Amino acid sequence: MRSAADVVVIGAGIMGLAVAYELARLTAGKMSVVVVDASYLCGGASGRNGGGVRAQWSDAISVELMKESLAEFRSFARRHRINTWFRAGGYLFLARTEARAEELARSVEVQRGAGLDTRFLDRAEVKGIVPELFTDDVLVGSYNPHDAVVFPWPIVWGYAEGARALGVEIHTFTRVTGIEVKDGRIGAIDTDRGRIQTSTVVLAAGAHSPEVARLAGVELPTRPHRHEICATEPLKPWLTPLVADLTDGLYFSQSTRGEIVGGIGNDRVPEGPVQTSSGRFLALYARALVARCPRLGAVRVLRQWAGLYDISPDQRPIVGSAGEPEGLFLTSGFMGHGFMMAPVIGKRLARWIVRGESSSELEAWRLSRFREGHLHEGGMIIG
């Protein structure tokens, strides 16, 4: 492992690897970049999510960023020469209460204003897209055919191999034990495999970011929240979009192998970074799934697993310079959606680090907004 580097990225999930790859690409491999991770590739949230990528959001910033990110996902397989199983079946959102219906209507207006082909649907139109759904209690829906689902692991592998080809060192099973701050700026990081002198650190440790940030004297207002996912036996292809219920957080889609993959909101989970599975989740999910799609009542479950959402107080990410110490850059608080935003965040953050180019989007998601009182309103969060 290098004893010195221009940049050290803490976290080898898709976010950290995207930043590392873009840093190396932007500098044609001339910048020395080291990535360290306490676990293995795909060991965190990047390898435990459902693979959904969408531009249907309730705020203009997320919509614009995801338009760009979706383009990156579409071309990823060709650029990195790896099959991502990209499937553009769209997202079908459902609203079952007046409050959710009004939120959805406002979100569709934002999306259409940004140039998306999102449709606002009545009950009959929802039924027309997925006839197998029970829709008697559905008030309205929205549908964008360009949203998609990918297989997460090849995206992580593709970024890792691309970064290595550009000279990036990636060290898994390497735990950060300290961050040296001297005269108000980053000086080095200590790991259980040695010390790396550096003036720039990118913290991309997902739900573990707060504990790592404290090593540099920074308090992040995010917290981990266990989220579970279930996969069934394979079925013949029949479900085109990912279906998401904004009322209870139920979502499900069909993978390219035919499995029904999905999850549901569950507030009663252990505190802290717990990634065990539970019977309560399976009961909640099974009841909601069969109620929404009765034909799935006899389908057998193959497996379930858990990962961690990284939750911020206003349900928006924390991205950019930490301010103090100088040289610390943050990328956390993405709820369960860091995977889908990683390609565009990786590009924006790399340009900031290399060229000093910030952006209005990243400025809006700065850490200081919490003490300044500039919080955002939440919306379009599922699971």
N, C-alpha and C positions, 0 to 999 in steps of 0.2 A: 504494500500500500504506500502511496506517495506520502512523503513527510511534509509536503507543501502543495497548495493548489490555489488557483485563482478563485474558484468557487467550490464550495462543498454543499451538496444537496442532501438534506436529511429526509429520507423517505424514498423508497424505490417502488412506489405505486405508480399508477399512470400519470399523476400530476408531477411528481418529482422527476420521472423519466422524460416526460414531455418537455419540462423546463431544461433538463440537462441536454437532451437532443437538440433543442432549438438554440441553446447557447453555443454548442459545438458547431451546429450548421451555420449559424449567423457569423461565426468567427472563422469558418473554414478549418475547424479543428485546432486553431492556434491558442485558444483559451484552455487552460488545464482545468478539468472538471472532475470531481470525485463524488459519487453517490454512495451513501451508506444506509443500510437498513437493518433493523434488529431481527428481521425475519427473512423469509424467502420471497422471490418474485410471485406475485398474486396471493401472498399470505394475508394481506389486509383487505380493505374494502374493494380495491380494484379487482380482486379475484373472486369476490363474494356477492356481486351485484347482479341485477337482472339484465344488464346490457341495453337498457332503453336510452335512446338519444332523440331529443325532441326540441322543436323551436316554439312549441305552445307554452308560453309563459305569460304571466300577468303584468310584467314590467318591461318597458322598452329596452332597457339595458340587456336583460337576459335574452330577449328575443333576438336582438341584433348580434350578440355574441354567439348564440346558438345557430343562427343562420350560417355564420362563418365556420363554426365547429362541425356542423353537419356536412358541409362541403369537404372538410378535412377527412371525416369518416368515410365519405363516399369514395374518395380517391386513395385511402390508406392502403388497401390491399395492393393496388398497382404500384404505389410509391415504395412500399416496404417489402413487396414480393411475399406476402403472406395472406392466407385466406382468413377473412374476418367474419364470414357468414353474414354479411350486411344484407338486411332485408327491410326494404321500405314498404311496410304495410300500414303505416300511419298510426296515430294515437286517437282513440275514441274516448273522450271525457264525458262522464255522466254527472248530472246534478239532480238531486232528489228533494231539495228544500228550496224555498224562495230565496233565502240568503245566498245559497250556493249558485242558484240560477242567475242572480244579479251579478255575482262575482264573475261567473263564466261569460256573461254577455259583455262585461267591461273588458275582460281579457281578450275575447275575440276581436273587439274593436281595436285594441292595442296591436294585436297581431296583424290584422288586415291593414292597419295604418302603416305597418312596417313592410308591407308587400307580401305577406303570407297568403296562401290559398285556403285559410281556415274557414270552415263552414259552421254556422250556428244552426243547430238542428232541433226540430220538434221531435216528439216521441216517435211518430211514425217513421221519420227519417233515420232515427237511431236504429229502429228495428230493421229498416231496409239495409243498413250496413252490416249488421250481425243479426240475422233472423232468429238465431238460437237464444238470444238474450231475453230474460223476463224484463219487460219495460213498463208494466202497469204503474209503477211508482216513480218512474223517471219523468221529470218535468221537461228538461232540455238537455242537449248535448253539444259537443263541438268535435270537429274532425278535421285533421290535416293529413292528407295522404303521403306527405313527404317525410314525416317523422319515421323513425326506424328502430330496429333492434339489431345488435351485433353480439358476437360471442366475445366476452371481455378479454379472455386470456391472450389471444393472438395480438390484440392491440398492445398489451403490456409487453409481450415478447418482441413485437415489431419495433417499439420504441427502444427497448433495451439493446437489441442487435444493431439498430441504426446508430444509437449513441456510441456503442463500443467501436463500431466501424469508423467513427470520427474521433476516436482516441479517449472517450470517456471511460473512467474506471468505475465499475459497479461492484461494491462489496456488500454481500448479504451476510446475515448473521453477525453483524457488527453493530454493537450498541453504543450510542453516544452517552458518555458519562459526565461530560462537562463542556461548557462553552466559555472560553476566556474573553472577557471584556476589559479592554485597557484604554484609559483616557476617552471613554464614551464610544468606542467602536470595537467591532469584532477583531480578535487577534488570532484565535485558534480554536479548534475543537479537540476534545479528548475522547477517545473511544477505547473499548476493551481490547483493541488490537493496535493501539498506538495513537500518537498525536499528529494532527495535521495543521500546519500553519496556514491561515487563510484570512483574507479581509472581508470575504463575502460568504454568507450562509443563507441558503434558501430552506425554510422550514416547510416541509410538505409531508408531515407525518400523520395526516388525517386526524382521527379522533384522539390520537396520542400527542397531538401538537401542544396542548397546554402544559403537560409535564416536561416536554423538551424546552419549551419557551421559558419556563421558570429557571432553567440553567443559565439563561442570559439575562435574568432579572425582569422578564416580560410576563405580564399576566394576560392571558387570553380569556375572553368571556364565553368560550364555547364549552360544550360538554358532550360526552359520548352517549349514544342511545342505541341499545341493541335492536336490530331489525332482522327479521327472519324471512326466509324464502323457501318455497316448496316446489318440487318438480314431480310430475306424474309420469306414468308409463307413456311411451310414444303412441300417438294416435295418427290416423291419416290426416293430411293437411285439410283444415276447414276454417281456421280462424285467421283472418288477415290482419286486423289491427291489434295493437295493445289496448286493452280496455281498462279504464281507470275510473273509479267511483270517487268523486271528491267528497262525498259525505262520510264514508267510513274508511277511506284510504285503501280499499280493495283495488288490486290491479292484477292482470294476468295477460299473458300472450302465449303464442305457440312457437316453439323454437323450430329451427330448420330440421331437427331430428324428430319433431312431432310432439315433444313433451309440452305440457301446459306448465308454465313457470310463472309464479306470482307470489304476492304477499299481501299484508293488510296492516293497518295501523294497530298498534298495541301499546297502550300507555303503561301497563303493569309489567315492567321489566326491571331486572336488578340494576342498581346504580353502578356506574363505572364501566370500564371496558370489558364487559362480559360477552363472550361469543358462543355460549352454549345454546343448544336448542331446547324448546319447551313443548309440552303437550298442550298448554293453553293456546299458543299460537296456532297449532294445527287445528284445534277445535274452532277457533275464531275464523280462520281462513276457510276451512271446509264448509262451515255453515253459510258464510257469505258467498262463497264461490257457487255453491249449489243453488242458493236462492237466486243468484243473478243469472246462472246458466244451468238450469235443471238437468240438461243432458249429461253433465259431468258427474252426476251423483254416483255412478258405478265405476268411475275411473280409479285405478289403484295408484297410491302414492309410492314413489321410488325412494325419495330422499328429501331431507330438509337440512338447512344450514343457517348460520347466522353471521352477520357482519355488523359493523358499527356505523351509524349515522354520526356526523359531526355537526352538532346543532348550535347555531348562534342565536342570540336573543331576538333578532329581527328577521331570522330565516334568510339572511343574505350572507354571502361569503366575506371573508377577510383576506384581502389581497393587496400586496404592495409593500413598501418600506415600513418597517416598524417604527421609524423615527429615531428612537433610541433603543438599543445602541445602533450607531451607524453601521451599515453593512449587513443588517439582518432584514431579510425579505420574507414575507408571510404568504401562505396560500392555504387557507383552512376555512372551516365553517360552511362547507358546501352542502350541508344536510346529507342527502343521499345522491347528490347530483354532480359531485366532483368528476366522476368518470366522464360524463357527457360533455363537460366544459373544459376538460384538460387540454385538448389540442389548441384551442384559442387562447386559454390562459397561459399555456406554455410559450406561445409566440409573443404575447404582450409582455409577459414578465421578462423574457429574454431580451427584448428590445429595451426595456427599462434598465436592466442591469448593464448591458453592453453600451448602449447609446445614450442612456439617461432620458429616454422617451417614455414619459408616463402617458396616460390616456384618461379621458373623462370617465370611462367605465371603471377603471381601477381606482381612480380618485374617489368615486362614489362608494367604493367598498373598502376604504381605508380603515385601519384600526381606530383611529382617533375619533371616528364618528360617534362612538359610544359615549365618550366623555363630553363630546360637543352637543349631544342630543339630536343628531341628524339620523334618526333611525328610519328604516324602510318598513312599509307594510308588507305582510306576507301574502302568499297566494300561490295556487297551482302546485302545492306540495302534496305528494301522495305517499302512502305507506307509513 
